Amino acid sequence: MAHPAGPLLLIGLDADHVIKDVTFENLRVNGRVIRDSGGKPAWYLASDGVPMFVNEHVQNLRFLTTEEAAAL
């Protein structure tokens, strides 16, 4: 059984201290795989479907299916 967790916080300090190149593979939230290529309107980010906060000092955050990650 999965246990609920609090929101994930990805917070880079400033432009010189960023968080970069983070990839979530096959991340599931409420049984749904979160992915960048999810067929959603362009104004939505994949992270909108995840209980997380990402600030402006995070770069190249990706959500991929297992198949998408294998194709890299």
C-alpha positions in Angstrom: 0.0 0.0 0.0 1.3 3.4 -0.9 1.6 6.0 1.8 0.7 9.6 1.3 3.6 12.1 1.4 3.7 15.8 1.7 4.5 18.0 -1.3 7.9 17.8 -2.9 9.9 21.0 -2.9 12.5 21.7 -5.5 14.0 25.1 -4.7 17.2 26.3 -6.2 18.8 29.1 -4.2 19.6 31.6 -6.9 20.8 31.8 -10.5 24.3 30.6 -9.4 22.9 27.7 -7.4 20.3 26.0 -9.5 18.8 22.5 -9.4 19.2 21.0 -12.9 18.7 17.9 -14.9 16.2 16.1 -12.7 14.2 13.3 -14.4 11.3 11.4 -12.9 10.7 8.1 -14.7 7.3 6.4 -14.5 6.1 8.6 -11.7 2.5 7.8 -10.7 0.1 10.1 -8.8 -3.3 8.6 -8.0 -2.6 5.8 -10.4 -1.8 8.1 -13.4 1.6 8.2 -15.0 2.9 11.8 -15.0 4.7 12.7 -18.3 5.7 15.7 -20.3 4.1 14.3 -23.5 0.7 13.8 -21.8 -1.4 15.4 -24.5 -2.3 18.3 -22.3 -2.8 22.0 -23.3 0.5 23.8 -23.8 -0.1 26.1 -20.9 0.0 23.2 -18.4 3.2 21.7 -17.1 3.6 18.1 -16.2 4.4 19.2 -12.6 0.9 20.7 -12.4 -0.4 17.2 -11.8 2.1 16.5 -9.0 1.9 17.7 -5.4 5.1 19.7 -5.7 6.5 23.2 -5.8 9.3 24.2 -8.3 10.8 27.6 -8.2 12.4 29.6 -11.0 15.9 28.2 -10.2 15.1 24.7 -11.4 16.2 23.8 -14.9 15.4 20.8 -17.2 12.9 19.1 -15.0 11.4 16.1 -16.9 8.7 13.6 -16.4 9.1 10.5 -18.7 7.5 7.1 -19.1 9.7 4.1 -19.0 9.5 3.8 -22.8 10.5 7.5 -23.3 13.4 7.2 -20.9 14.7 4.0 -22.7 14.6 5.9 -26.1 17.0 8.5 -24.9 
